[in-house]
Amino acid sequence: MDFQEKLRSLLGETIEVVTGLQVETGVLIRVGESTATILAADAPGYGSGQPTTFQLDRITYVRVV
């Protein structure tokens, strides 16, 4: 199982994505050929969240929250 397949198995899960520049937490909503997208939580009362897309080759690690 490669990294992309492992991420696909986590669709719908709340994860933490770590890159060299940021740490973001949200629900994994899409895994493409070269990207993964999470729905990052906004502050309470400010909407339903913001989609954030990461290049798979820029992700250092992923942690299930």
Secondary structure, DSSP 8 states (H G I E B T S, - for coil): --HHHHHHTTTTSEEEEEESS-EEEEEEEEE-SSEEEEEE---TTS-S-EEEEEEGGGEEEEEE-
